[in-house]
Amino acid sequence: MFECAGGAASLNLTAMVVASAESGSIRINHFGTMLLFALLISVALAALGQRRGLERFRYAVWSFALFVLIGVGIAWIMYPLSR
């Protein structure tokens, strides 16, 4: 999904979800799983909050963005440690 060539990283979004027609299974990579987790938790937190209507939607979007940004930030910090 992330390819590094000469120090430049590129993001391949089409590789996030790979459906296999032969086995009928779906494989999701780490980034896709993080997005799914962020979406589900953000919606759950917004639904459980005491906000109403548009405030609830804004809270879900804001928490989703923070989950993704923090997750990518932590991955970026951990990447040099894995080498």
N, CA, C and O atoms as a CHARMM CRD file, in Angstrom:
* protein
*
  332
    1    1 MET  N      0.80600  -1.18100   0.00000 PROA 1      0.00000
    2    1 MET  CA     0.00000   0.00000   0.00000 PROA 1      0.00000
    3    1 MET  C      0.85500   1.25200   0.00000 PROA 1      0.00000
    4    1 MET  O      0.67400   2.11200  -0.86200 PROA 1      0.00000
    5    2 PHE  N      1.75500   1.37700   0.91400 PROA 2      0.00000
    6    2 PHE  CA     2.70700   2.47100   0.88800 PROA 2      0.00000
    7    2 PHE  C      3.96600   1.97100   0.20900 PROA 2      0.00000
    8    2 PHE  O      4.53700   0.95300   0.60100 PROA 2      0.00000
    9    3 GLU  N      4.38200   2.67800  -0.78900 PROA 3      0.00000
   10    3 GLU  CA     5.57900   2.28200  -1.50500 PROA 3      0.00000
   11    3 GLU  C      6.61100   3.38800  -1.35700 PROA 3      0.00000
   12    3 GLU  O      6.31600   4.55200  -1.62700 PROA 3      0.00000
   13    4 CYS  N      7.81600   3.03600  -0.93000 PROA 4      0.00000
   14    4 CYS  CA     8.88900   4.00800  -0.80300 PROA 4      0.00000
   15    4 CYS  C      9.91000   3.75300  -1.90000 PROA 4      0.00000
   16    4 CYS  O     10.46000   2.65800  -2.01500 PROA 4      0.00000
   17    5 ALA  N     10.14900   4.75500  -2.68200 PROA 5      0.00000
   18    5 ALA  CA    11.14900   4.65900  -3.73700 PROA 5      0.00000
   19    5 ALA  C     11.98400   5.92600  -3.70000 PROA 5      0.00000
   20    5 ALA  O     11.50400   7.01000  -4.03300 PROA 5      0.00000
   21    6 GLY  N     13.22300   5.78300  -3.29700 PROA 6      0.00000
   22    6 GLY  CA    14.09000   6.94300  -3.23400 PROA 6      0.00000
   23    6 GLY  C     13.69500   7.92400  -2.15100 PROA 6      0.00000
   24    6 GLY  O     13.96200   9.12000  -2.27600 PROA 6      0.00000
   25    7 GLY  N     13.06900   7.44800  -1.09700 PROA 7      0.00000
   26    7 GLY  CA    12.68300   8.30400   0.01500 PROA 7      0.00000
   27    7 GLY  C     11.30000   8.92100  -0.12300 PROA 7      0.00000
   28    7 GLY  O     10.81100   9.52200   0.83300 PROA 7      0.00000
   29    8 ALA  N     10.65700   8.79600  -1.26700 PROA 8      0.00000
   30    8 ALA  CA     9.32800   9.36100  -1.46300 PROA 8      0.00000
   31    8 ALA  C      8.28700   8.26900  -1.27800 PROA 8      0.00000
   32    8 ALA  O      8.40400   7.18600  -1.85200 PROA 8      0.00000
   33    9 ALA  N      7.28300   8.55200  -0.48700 PROA 9      0.00000
   34    9 ALA  CA     6.22800   7.57500  -0.23100 PROA 9      0.00000
   35    9 ALA  C      5.00800   7.90300  -1.07700 PROA 9      0.00000
   36    9 ALA  O      4.63400   9.06900  -1.20800 PROA 9      0.00000
   37   10 SER  N      4.38800   6.88100  -1.64800 PROA 10     0.00000
   38   10 SER  CA     3.15600   7.08400  -2.39900 PROA 10     0.00000
   39   10 SER  C      2.07800   6.20000  -1.80400 PROA 10     0.00000
   40   10 SER  O      2.36000   5.10900  -1.30700 PROA 10     0.00000
   41   11 LEU  N      0.84600   6.67400  -1.85600 PROA 11     0.00000
   42   11 LEU  CA    -0.28200   5.98000  -1.25600 PROA 11     0.00000
   43   11 LEU  C     -1.12700   5.35800  -2.35100 PROA 11     0.00000
   44   11 LEU  O     -1.58600   6.04800  -3.26100 PROA 11     0.00000
   45   12 ASN  N     -1.33200   4.04100  -2.26100 PROA 12     0.00000
   46   12 ASN  CA    -2.14200   3.32800  -3.23500 PROA 12     0.00000
   47   12 ASN  C     -3.45900   2.95200  -2.58100 PROA 12     0.00000
   48   12 ASN  O     -3.53800   1.93000  -1.89800 PROA 12     0.00000
   49   13 LEU  N     -4.49600   3.75800  -2.77600 PROA 13     0.00000
   50   13 LEU  CA    -5.76900   3.52800  -2.11100 PROA 13     0.00000
   51   13 LEU  C     -6.53100   2.34400  -2.69100 PROA 13     0.00000
   52   13 LEU  O     -7.39000   1.77800  -2.01500 PROA 13     0.00000
   53   14 THR  N     -6.23900   1.96500  -3.91500 PROA 14     0.00000
   54   14 THR  CA    -6.94600   0.83400  -4.50900 PROA 14     0.00000
   55   14 THR  C     -6.51800  -0.48800  -3.88500 PROA 14     0.00000
   56   14 THR  O     -7.21200  -1.49400  -4.03800 PROA 14     0.00000
   57   15 ALA  N     -5.38700  -0.50300  -3.18300 PROA 15     0.00000
   58   15 ALA  CA    -4.90300  -1.73600  -2.56900 PROA 15     0.00000
   59   15 ALA  C     -5.41900  -1.91600  -1.14600 PROA 15     0.00000
   60   15 ALA  O     -5.03000  -2.87300  -0.47600 PROA 15     0.00000
   61   16 MET  N     -6.29500  -1.01200  -0.65900 PROA 16     0.00000
   62   16 MET  CA    -6.77600  -1.12400   0.71300 PROA 16     0.00000
   63   16 MET  C     -7.64400  -2.35600   0.90800 PROA 16     0.00000
   64   16 MET  O     -7.49000  -3.07700   1.89400 PROA 16     0.00000
   65   17 VAL  N     -8.54400  -2.60000  -0.01300 PROA 17     0.00000
   66   17 VAL  CA    -9.44600  -3.74500   0.09900 PROA 17     0.00000
   67   17 VAL  C     -9.26300  -4.60600  -1.14700 PROA 17     0.00000
   68   17 VAL  O     -9.41700  -4.12700  -2.27000 PROA 17     0.00000
   69   18 VAL  N     -8.94000  -5.86000  -0.94100 PROA 18     0.00000
   70   18 VAL  CA    -8.75900  -6.79200  -2.04700 PROA 18     0.00000
   71   18 VAL  C     -9.78600  -7.90300  -1.89400 PROA 18     0.00000
   72   18 VAL  O     -9.75700  -8.65600  -0.92100 PROA 18     0.00000
   73   19 ALA  N    -10.68700  -8.00100  -2.85100 PROA 19     0.00000
   74   19 ALA  CA   -11.70600  -9.04400  -2.81100 PROA 19     0.00000
   75   19 ALA  C    -11.24800 -10.20300  -3.68700 PROA 19     0.00000
   76   19 ALA  O    -10.84400 -10.01200  -4.83400 PROA 19     0.00000
   77   20 SER  N    -11.31900 -11.37800  -3.13800 PROA 20     0.00000
   78   20 SER  CA   -10.92900 -12.56600  -3.88400 PROA 20     0.00000
   79   20 SER  C    -12.18500 -13.28600  -4.34500 PROA 20     0.00000
   80   20 SER  O    -12.95400 -13.79700  -3.53100 PROA 20     0.00000
   81   21 ALA  N    -12.38600 -13.32200  -5.66000 PROA 21     0.00000
   82   21 ALA  CA   -13.57500 -13.96000  -6.21900 PROA 21     0.00000
   83   21 ALA  C    -13.51400 -15.47200  -6.06800 PROA 21     0.00000
   84   21 ALA  O    -14.55500 -16.12200  -5.96600 PROA 21     0.00000
   85   22 GLU  N    -12.32300 -16.04000  -6.05200 PROA 22     0.00000
   86   22 GLU  CA   -12.18800 -17.49200  -5.97000 PROA 22     0.00000
   87   22 GLU  C    -12.59900 -18.03500  -4.60400 PROA 22     0.00000
   88   22 GLU  O    -13.34700 -19.00800  -4.51400 PROA 22     0.00000
   89   23 SER  N    -12.11000 -17.40500  -3.55100 PROA 23     0.00000
   90   23 SER  CA   -12.39800 -17.92100  -2.21700 PROA 23     0.00000
   91   23 SER  C    -13.58800 -17.22500  -1.57000 PROA 23     0.00000
   92   23 SER  O    -14.08900 -17.69400  -0.54800 PROA 23     0.00000
   93   24 GLY  N    -14.05200 -16.11300  -2.14400 PROA 24     0.00000
   94   24 GLY  CA   -15.18500 -15.39700  -1.58200 PROA 24     0.00000
   95   24 GLY  C    -14.84000 -14.62100  -0.33600 PROA 24     0.00000
   96   24 GLY  O    -15.73600 -14.22400   0.40900 PROA 24     0.00000
   97   25 SER  N    -13.55700 -14.39500  -0.08900 PROA 25     0.00000
   98   25 SER  CA   -13.15900 -13.67400   1.11300 PROA 25     0.00000
   99   25 SER  C    -12.67000 -12.27200   0.75700 PROA 25     0.00000
  100   25 SER  O    -12.32800 -11.98600  -0.39000 PROA 25     0.00000
  101   26 ILE  N    -12.64600 -11.41900   1.75900 PROA 26     0.00000
  102   26 ILE  CA   -12.16400 -10.04900   1.59000 PROA 26     0.00000
  103   26 ILE  C    -10.98600  -9.85100   2.52900 PROA 26     0.00000
  104   26 ILE  O    -11.05800 -10.17300   3.71500 PROA 26     0.00000
  105   27 ARG  N     -9.89700  -9.31500   1.98000 PROA 27     0.00000
  106   27 ARG  CA    -8.73000  -9.01300   2.79900 PROA 27     0.00000
  107   27 ARG  C     -8.59700  -7.49800   2.89300 PROA 27     0.00000
  108   27 ARG  O     -8.66200  -6.79700   1.88300 PROA 27     0.00000
  109   28 ILE  N     -8.41000  -7.00300   4.10100 PROA 28     0.00000
  110   28 ILE  CA    -8.24100  -5.57100   4.32800 PROA 28     0.00000
  111   28 ILE  C     -6.86300  -5.37300   4.94300 PROA 28     0.00000
  112   28 ILE  O     -6.50000  -6.06400   5.89500 PROA 28     0.00000
  113   29 ASN  N     -6.09300  -4.43000   4.40300 PROA 29     0.00000
  114   29 ASN  CA    -4.77000  -4.19000   4.95100 PROA 29     0.00000
  115   29 ASN  C     -4.86200  -3.34300   6.23000 PROA 29     0.00000
  116   29 ASN  O     -5.95900  -3.00400   6.67500 PROA 29     0.00000
  117   30 HSD  N     -3.72200  -3.00700   6.81000 PROA 30     0.00000
  118   30 HSD  CA    -3.70400  -2.29900   8.08300 PROA 30     0.00000
  119   30 HSD  C     -4.34800  -0.91500   8.00000 PROA 30     0.00000
  120   30 HSD  O     -5.07800  -0.51600   8.90700 PROA 30     0.00000
  121   31 PHE  N     -4.08200  -0.18500   6.92200 PROA 31     0.00000
  122   31 PHE  CA    -4.64600   1.15200   6.78500 PROA 31     0.00000
  123   31 PHE  C     -6.16900   1.09600   6.64300 PROA 31     0.00000
  124   31 PHE  O     -6.87800   1.90300   7.24500 PROA 31     0.00000
  125   32 GLY  N     -6.66600   0.15700   5.85800 PROA 32     0.00000
  126   32 GLY  CA    -8.10600  -0.00700   5.72200 PROA 32     0.00000
  127   32 GLY  C     -8.77100  -0.40600   7.02800 PROA 32     0.00000
  128   32 GLY  O     -9.87200   0.04700   7.34300 PROA 32     0.00000
  129   33 THR  N     -8.09000  -1.26300   7.78700 PROA 33     0.00000
  130   33 THR  CA    -8.60800  -1.66500   9.08900 PROA 33     0.00000
  131   33 THR  C     -8.64200  -0.48500  10.04600 PROA 33     0.00000
  132   33 THR  O     -9.59000  -0.33500  10.81700 PROA 33     0.00000
  133   34 MET  N     -7.60400   0.36000  10.00100 PROA 34     0.00000
  134   34 MET  CA    -7.58100   1.54100  10.86400 PROA 34     0.00000
  135   34 MET  C     -8.72200   2.49100  10.50400 PROA 34     0.00000
  136   34 MET  O     -9.36100   3.05300  11.39300 PROA 34     0.00000
  137   35 LEU  N     -8.98300   2.67500   9.20300 PROA 35     0.00000
  138   35 LEU  CA   -10.08500   3.54200   8.78300 PROA 35     0.00000
  139   35 LEU  C    -11.43400   2.98300   9.23500 PROA 35     0.00000
  140   35 LEU  O    -12.29600   3.73300   9.69300 PROA 35     0.00000
  141   36 LEU  N    -11.61500   1.67600   9.10600 PROA 36     0.00000
  142   36 LEU  CA   -12.85700   1.04200   9.53700 PROA 36     0.00000
  143   36 LEU  C    -13.05300   1.18800  11.04500 PROA 36     0.00000
  144   36 LEU  O    -14.14700   1.51200  11.50700 PROA 36     0.00000
  145   37 PHE  N    -11.98300   0.94700  11.80900 PROA 37     0.00000
  146   37 PHE  CA   -12.04100   1.10400  13.26600 PROA 37     0.00000
  147   37 PHE  C    -12.38400   2.54800  13.63200 PROA 37     0.00000
  148   37 PHE  O    -13.25100   2.78800  14.47300 PROA 37     0.00000
  149   38 ALA  N    -11.70600   3.50900  13.00300 PROA 38     0.00000
  150   38 ALA  CA   -11.94500   4.92200  13.29500 PROA 38     0.00000
  151   38 ALA  C    -13.39100   5.30200  12.98800 PROA 38     0.00000
  152   38 ALA  O    -14.02100   6.03700  13.74800 PROA 38     0.00000
  153   39 LEU  N    -13.91300   4.79700  11.86900 PROA 39     0.00000
  154   39 LEU  CA   -15.29000   5.10400  11.50200 PROA 39     0.00000
  155   39 LEU  C    -16.28400   4.53400  12.50900 PROA 39     0.00000
  156   39 LEU  O    -17.18900   5.23600  12.96200 PROA 39     0.00000
  157   40 LEU  N    -16.11300   3.26300  12.85500 PROA 40     0.00000
  158   40 LEU  CA   -17.04800   2.62500  13.78900 PROA 40     0.00000
  159   40 LEU  C    -17.01200   3.26400  15.16600 PROA 40     0.00000
  160   40 LEU  O    -18.06100   3.49900  15.76500 PROA 40     0.00000
  161   41 ILE  N    -15.82200   3.54700  15.67700 PROA 41     0.00000
  162   41 ILE  CA   -15.71000   4.14100  17.00800 PROA 41     0.00000
  163   41 ILE  C    -16.22700   5.57700  17.00700 PROA 41     0.00000
  164   41 ILE  O    -16.87200   5.99600  17.96800 PROA 41     0.00000
  165   42 SER  N    -15.95800   6.33000  15.95400 PROA 42     0.00000
  166   42 SER  CA   -16.44300   7.70800  15.86800 PROA 42     0.00000
  167   42 SER  C    -17.96100   7.76300  15.84900 PROA 42     0.00000
  168   42 SER  O    -18.56900   8.59500  16.52200 PROA 42     0.00000
  169   43 VAL  N    -18.56700   6.87400  15.07800 PROA 43     0.00000
  170   43 VAL  CA   -20.03200   6.82900  15.03000 PROA 43     0.00000
  171   43 VAL  C    -20.59900   6.40900  16.38400 PROA 43     0.00000
  172   43 VAL  O    -21.60100   6.96400  16.83500 PROA 43     0.00000
  173   44 ALA  N    -19.97200   5.44200  17.02900 PROA 44     0.00000
  174   44 ALA  CA   -20.44800   5.00100  18.34200 PROA 44     0.00000
  175   44 ALA  C    -20.32300   6.10500  19.38000 PROA 44     0.00000
  176   44 ALA  O    -21.24600   6.32300  20.16600 PROA 44     0.00000
  177   45 LEU  N    -19.19800   6.80000  19.39300 PROA 45     0.00000
  178   45 LEU  CA   -19.01900   7.89000  20.35900 PROA 45     0.00000
  179   45 LEU  C    -20.00600   9.01900  20.10700 PROA 45     0.00000
  180   45 LEU  O    -20.53100   9.60300  21.05600 PROA 45     0.00000
  181   46 ALA  N    -20.26600   9.33400  18.84700 PROA 46     0.00000
  182   46 ALA  CA   -21.22900  10.38800  18.53400 PROA 46     0.00000
  183   46 ALA  C    -22.64400   9.97700  18.93500 PROA 46     0.00000
  184   46 ALA  O    -23.42300  10.80500  19.40800 PROA 46     0.00000
  185   47 ALA  N    -22.97600   8.70500  18.74600 PROA 47     0.00000
  186   47 ALA  CA   -24.31400   8.22300  19.10500 PROA 47     0.00000
  187   47 ALA  C    -24.51600   8.19600  20.61600 PROA 47     0.00000
  188   47 ALA  O    -25.62500   8.41200  21.10400 PROA 47     0.00000
  189   48 LEU  N    -23.44700   7.93100  21.35000 PROA 48     0.00000
  190   48 LEU  CA   -23.56100   7.85300  22.80900 PROA 48     0.00000
  191   48 LEU  C    -23.47100   9.20600  23.48900 PROA 48     0.00000
  192   48 LEU  O    -23.80100   9.33300  24.66800 PROA 48     0.00000
  193   49 GLY  N    -23.02700  10.22000  22.75400 PROA 49     0.00000
  194   49 GLY  CA   -22.89800  11.55900  23.32500 PROA 49     0.00000
  195   49 GLY  C    -24.25000  12.20600  23.54500 PROA 49     0.00000
  196   49 GLY  O    -25.27400  11.72600  23.05900 PROA 49     0.00000
  197   50 GLN  N    -24.23600  13.29800  24.28100 PROA 50     0.00000
  198   50 GLN  CA   -25.49000  13.99000  24.59600 PROA 50     0.00000
  199   50 GLN  C    -25.74400  15.16300  23.66100 PROA 50     0.00000
  200   50 GLN  O    -26.52100  16.06100  23.98500 PROA 50     0.00000
  201   51 ARG  N    -25.10500  15.15900  22.52700 PROA 51     0.00000
  202   51 ARG  CA   -25.31200  16.20800  21.53500 PROA 51     0.00000
  203   51 ARG  C    -26.53000  15.86800  20.67100 PROA 51     0.00000
  204   51 ARG  O    -27.02700  14.74200  20.68900 PROA 51     0.00000
  205   52 ARG  N    -26.99600  16.86100  19.92000 PROA 52     0.00000
  206   52 ARG  CA   -28.15800  16.66700  19.04900 PROA 52     0.00000
  207   52 ARG  C    -27.82700  17.02400  17.61200 PROA 52     0.00000
  208   52 ARG  O    -27.04400  17.94000  17.36000 PROA 52     0.00000
  209   53 GLY  N    -28.41300  16.31400  16.68000 PROA 53     0.00000
  210   53 GLY  CA   -28.39600  16.63800  15.26600 PROA 53     0.00000
  211   53 GLY  C    -27.04500  16.90700  14.64500 PROA 53     0.00000
  212   53 GLY  O    -26.17500  16.03700  14.60200 PROA 53     0.00000
  213   54 LEU  N    -26.88400  18.13800  14.16100 PROA 54     0.00000
  214   54 LEU  CA   -25.68600  18.53000  13.43100 PROA 54     0.00000
  215   54 LEU  C    -24.44400  18.48000  14.31400 PROA 54     0.00000
  216   54 LEU  O    -23.35800  18.16000  13.83000 PROA 54     0.00000
  217   55 GLU  N    -24.58600  18.79000  15.59900 PROA 55     0.00000
  218   55 GLU  CA   -23.44600  18.72300  16.52400 PROA 55     0.00000
  219   55 GLU  C    -22.91500  17.30000  16.62500 PROA 55     0.00000
  220   55 GLU  O    -21.70500  17.08700  16.71300 PROA 55     0.00000
  221   56 ARG  N    -23.80400  16.34400  16.61200 PROA 56     0.00000
  222   56 ARG  CA   -23.42000  14.92900  16.68100 PROA 56     0.00000
  223   56 ARG  C    -22.63400  14.51400  15.43000 PROA 56     0.00000
  224   56 ARG  O    -21.63400  13.80300  15.52400 PROA 56     0.00000
  225   57 PHE  N    -23.09500  14.96400  14.26800 PROA 57     0.00000
  226   57 PHE  CA   -22.39100  14.66600  13.02400 PROA 57     0.00000
  227   57 PHE  C    -21.00600  15.30900  13.01000 PROA 57     0.00000
  228   57 PHE  O    -20.02400  14.67000  12.63200 PROA 57     0.00000
  229   58 ARG  N    -20.93100  16.57200  13.42200 PROA 58     0.00000
  230   58 ARG  CA   -19.63500  17.25700  13.48400 PROA 58     0.00000
  231   58 ARG  C    -18.67600  16.55300  14.43600 PROA 58     0.00000
  232   58 ARG  O    -17.48600  16.42900  14.14500 PROA 58     0.00000
  233   59 TYR  N    -19.18600  16.09500  15.56300 PROA 59     0.00000
  234   59 TYR  CA   -18.35100  15.38200  16.51700 PROA 59     0.00000
  235   59 TYR  C    -17.83200  14.07200  15.91500 PROA 59     0.00000
  236   59 TYR  O    -16.67000  13.71800  16.11700 PROA 59     0.00000
  237   60 ALA  N    -18.67600  13.35900  15.18400 PROA 60     0.00000
  238   60 ALA  CA   -18.25400  12.10800  14.54600 PROA 60     0.00000
  239   60 ALA  C    -17.16100  12.37100  13.51000 PROA 60     0.00000
  240   60 ALA  O    -16.17500  11.63700  13.45000 PROA 60     0.00000
  241   61 VAL  N    -17.32800  13.40500  12.70300 PROA 61     0.00000
  242   61 VAL  CA   -16.32100  13.73600  11.69100 PROA 61     0.00000
  243   61 VAL  C    -15.02100  14.16400  12.35600 PROA 61     0.00000
  244   61 VAL  O    -13.94100  13.74300  11.94200 PROA 61     0.00000
  245   62 TRP  N    -15.12100  15.00000  13.38900 PROA 62     0.00000
  246   62 TRP  CA   -13.93000  15.47200  14.10300 PROA 62     0.00000
  247   62 TRP  C    -13.19100  14.31300  14.76900 PROA 62     0.00000
  248   62 TRP  O    -11.96600  14.23300  14.67200 PROA 62     0.00000
  249   63 SER  N    -13.90000  13.42800  15.43300 PROA 63     0.00000
  250   63 SER  CA   -13.22700  12.30400  16.09800 PROA 63     0.00000
  251   63 SER  C    -12.64700  11.33200  15.06700 PROA 63     0.00000
  252   63 SER  O    -11.58200  10.76300  15.30600 PROA 63     0.00000
  253   64 PHE  N    -13.31400  11.12700  13.93100 PROA 64     0.00000
  254   64 PHE  CA   -12.76300  10.28700  12.86800 PROA 64     0.00000
  255   64 PHE  C    -11.44700  10.86200  12.35900 PROA 64     0.00000
  256   64 PHE  O    -10.46300  10.13700  12.20900 PROA 64     0.00000
  257   65 ALA  N    -11.43300  12.16800  12.09300 PROA 65     0.00000
  258   65 ALA  CA   -10.21400  12.82000  11.60300 PROA 65     0.00000
  259   65 ALA  C     -9.08900  12.69500  12.62100 PROA 65     0.00000
  260   65 ALA  O     -7.94600  12.43900  12.24200 PROA 65     0.00000
  261   66 LEU  N     -9.38800  12.86800  13.89500 PROA 66     0.00000
  262   66 LEU  CA    -8.35400  12.75200  14.93000 PROA 66     0.00000
  263   66 LEU  C     -7.84100  11.32500  15.04700 PROA 66     0.00000
  264   66 LEU  O     -6.63700  11.11300  15.19000 PROA 66     0.00000
  265   67 PHE  N     -8.73700  10.34000  14.98700 PROA 67     0.00000
  266   67 PHE  CA    -8.30400   8.93700  15.02500 PROA 67     0.00000
  267   67 PHE  C     -7.33000   8.64000  13.89000 PROA 67     0.00000
  268   67 PHE  O     -6.28600   8.02400  14.10400 PROA 67     0.00000
  269   68 VAL  N     -7.67900   9.08400  12.67800 PROA 68     0.00000
  270   68 VAL  CA    -6.83100   8.80800  11.51900 PROA 68     0.00000
  271   68 VAL  C     -5.50700   9.55100  11.63000 PROA 68     0.00000
  272   68 VAL  O     -4.45100   8.95700  11.41000 PROA 68     0.00000
  273   69 LEU  N     -5.54100  10.83600  11.96700 PROA 69     0.00000
  274   69 LEU  CA    -4.30400  11.61100  12.07600 PROA 69     0.00000
  275   69 LEU  C     -3.37800  11.06800  13.15200 PROA 69     0.00000
  276   69 LEU  O     -2.17200  10.95700  12.93600 PROA 69     0.00000
  277   70 ILE  N     -3.93000  10.73400  14.29800 PROA 70     0.00000
  278   70 ILE  CA    -3.10200  10.19100  15.38200 PROA 70     0.00000
  279   70 ILE  C     -2.57400   8.81400  15.00000 PROA 70     0.00000
  280   70 ILE  O     -1.41800   8.50200  15.28700 PROA 70     0.00000
  281   71 GLY  N     -3.38600   7.98900  14.36500 PROA 71     0.00000
  282   71 GLY  CA    -2.93600   6.66700  13.93600 PROA 71     0.00000
  283   71 GLY  C     -1.80400   6.74200  12.92600 PROA 71     0.00000
  284   71 GLY  O     -0.82400   6.00500  13.03100 PROA 71     0.00000
  285   72 VAL  N     -1.93500   7.63300  11.94600 PROA 72     0.00000
  286   72 VAL  CA    -0.87200   7.80700  10.95300 PROA 72     0.00000
  287   72 VAL  C      0.37200   8.39100  11.61200 PROA 72     0.00000
  288   72 VAL  O      1.49200   8.01700  11.26500 PROA 72     0.00000
  289   73 GLY  N      0.18200   9.30100  12.55400 PROA 73     0.00000
  290   73 GLY  CA     1.31700   9.88000  13.27900 PROA 73     0.00000
  291   73 GLY  C      2.08200   8.83600  14.07900 PROA 73     0.00000
  292   73 GLY  O      3.31300   8.81800  14.06300 PROA 73     0.00000
  293   74 ILE  N      1.36700   7.97900  14.76800 PROA 74     0.00000
  294   74 ILE  CA     2.01800   6.91200  15.53700 PROA 74     0.00000
  295   74 ILE  C      2.73300   5.93800  14.60300 PROA 74     0.00000
  296   74 ILE  O      3.84100   5.49300  14.90200 PROA 74     0.00000
  297   75 ALA  N      2.10700   5.60800  13.47700 PROA 75     0.00000
  298   75 ALA  CA     2.75100   4.71600  12.50300 PROA 75     0.00000
  299   75 ALA  C      4.01500   5.34600  11.93700 PROA 75     0.00000
  300   75 ALA  O      5.01400   4.65800  11.72900 PROA 75     0.00000
  301   76 TRP  N      3.97700   6.64400  11.68900 PROA 76     0.00000
  302   76 TRP  CA     5.12200   7.34300  11.15500 PROA 76     0.00000
  303   76 TRP  C      6.28500   7.33600  12.15400 PROA 76     0.00000
  304   76 TRP  O      7.44800   7.19800  11.77400 PROA 76     0.00000
  305   77 ILE  N      5.94900   7.48700  13.42400 PROA 77     0.00000
  306   77 ILE  CA     6.97600   7.44300  14.46900 PROA 77     0.00000
  307   77 ILE  C      7.53900   6.03100  14.61900 PROA 77     0.00000
  308   77 ILE  O      8.74200   5.86400  14.82000 PROA 77     0.00000
  309   78 MET  N      6.68600   5.02200  14.52400 PROA 78     0.00000
  310   78 MET  CA     7.13800   3.64200  14.71900 PROA 78     0.00000
  311   78 MET  C      7.87100   3.06700  13.52600 PROA 78     0.00000
  312   78 MET  O      8.63400   2.11400  13.68700 PROA 78     0.00000
  313   79 TYR  N      7.66800   3.61300  12.32300 PROA 79     0.00000
  314   79 TYR  CA     8.27100   3.05400  11.11300 PROA 79     0.00000
  315   79 TYR  C      9.79600   2.94600  11.21000 PROA 79     0.00000
  316   79 TYR  O     10.32800   1.88200  10.89400 PROA 79     0.00000
  317   80 PRO  N     10.52700   3.98100  11.62500 PROA 80     0.00000
  318   80 PRO  CA    11.99700   3.82600  11.71800 PROA 80     0.00000
  319   80 PRO  C     12.43000   2.78200  12.75200 PROA 80     0.00000
  320   80 PRO  O     13.50900   2.20000  12.64000 PROA 80     0.00000
  321   81 LEU  N     11.58600   2.55200  13.75400 PROA 81     0.00000
  322   81 LEU  CA    11.93500   1.56300  14.78400 PROA 81     0.00000
  323   81 LEU  C     11.81600   0.13300  14.27000 PROA 81     0.00000
  324   81 LEU  O     12.39300  -0.78700  14.85100 PROA 81     0.00000
  325   82 SER  N     11.06300  -0.06100  13.17600 PROA 82     0.00000
  326   82 SER  CA    10.87800  -1.41400  12.65700 PROA 82     0.00000
  327   82 SER  C     12.02700  -1.85200  11.74600 PROA 82     0.00000
  328   82 SER  O     12.10700  -3.02200  11.37300 PROA 82     0.00000
  329   83 ARG  N     12.87900  -0.96000  11.40100 PROA 83     0.00000
  330   83 ARG  CA    13.98500  -1.27200  10.48800 PROA 83     0.00000
  331   83 ARG  C     15.21000  -1.67800  11.24100 PROA 83     0.00000
  332   83 ARG  O     16.23800  -1.97600  10.63300 PROA 83     0.00000
